[in-house]
Amino acid sequence: RPPRSTLFPYTTLFRSIENELLSITIVAKKGITADAYSTVAFSEGLKKGMEMLESTANIEGIFITKDKNIFITTGLKNFFKLSSTDYSLSSR
């Protein structure tokens, strides 16, 4: 029997997602908006997630892949500085 938790549907969802992403950070005016876009963008993967954010006003994102490449939406490019030599800043 699965454990009972309000997060159970979400933790089950994330365990079933297999894509190239390690992490996503979303920048939005409201935290709840960023949380929702983060969930959808992560589940869509890098290409579709980036396309979604680029076509949405006032939402920006940073995608980190499992092979340590970083992809940044257009609106954040002038505000992001890579400080680690372990990662690479990638262009689309």
ChimeraX attribute file (.defattr): number of C-alpha atoms within 10 A of each C-alpha:
attribute: neighborCount
match mode: 1-to-1
recipient: residues
	/A:1	3
	/A:2	5
	/A:3	7
	/A:4	8
	/A:5	9
	/A:6	8
	/A:7	10
	/A:8	11
	/A:9	10
	/A:10	11
	/A:11	11
	/A:12	10
	/A:13	12
	/A:14	12
	/A:15	8
	/A:16	9
	/A:17	13
	/A:18	10
	/A:19	13
	/A:20	15
	/A:21	21
	/A:22	13
	/A:23	13
	/A:24	21
	/A:25	17
	/A:26	20
	/A:27	18
	/A:28	16
	/A:29	9
	/A:30	9
	/A:31	11
	/A:32	10
	/A:33	13
	/A:34	17
	/A:35	15
	/A:36	11
	/A:37	23
	/A:38	22
	/A:39	16
	/A:40	13
	/A:41	24
	/A:42	23
	/A:43	18
	/A:44	17
	/A:45	18
	/A:46	19
	/A:47	10
	/A:48	14
	/A:49	20
	/A:50	22
	/A:51	13
	/A:52	16
	/A:53	20
	/A:54	17
	/A:55	10
	/A:56	9
	/A:57	9
	/A:58	11
	/A:59	20
	/A:60	23
	/A:61	25
	/A:62	18
	/A:63	24
	/A:64	22
	/A:65	18
	/A:66	11
	/A:67	12
	/A:68	16
	/A:69	16
	/A:70	19
	/A:71	20
	/A:72	22
	/A:73	18
	/A:74	12
	/A:75	16
	/A:76	14
	/A:77	13
	/A:78	8
	/A:79	6
	/A:80	11
	/A:81	9
	/A:82	10
	/A:83	8
	/A:84	7
	/A:85	7
	/A:86	9
	/A:87	14
	/A:88	16
	/A:89	14
	/A:90	11
	/A:91	9
	/A:92	7
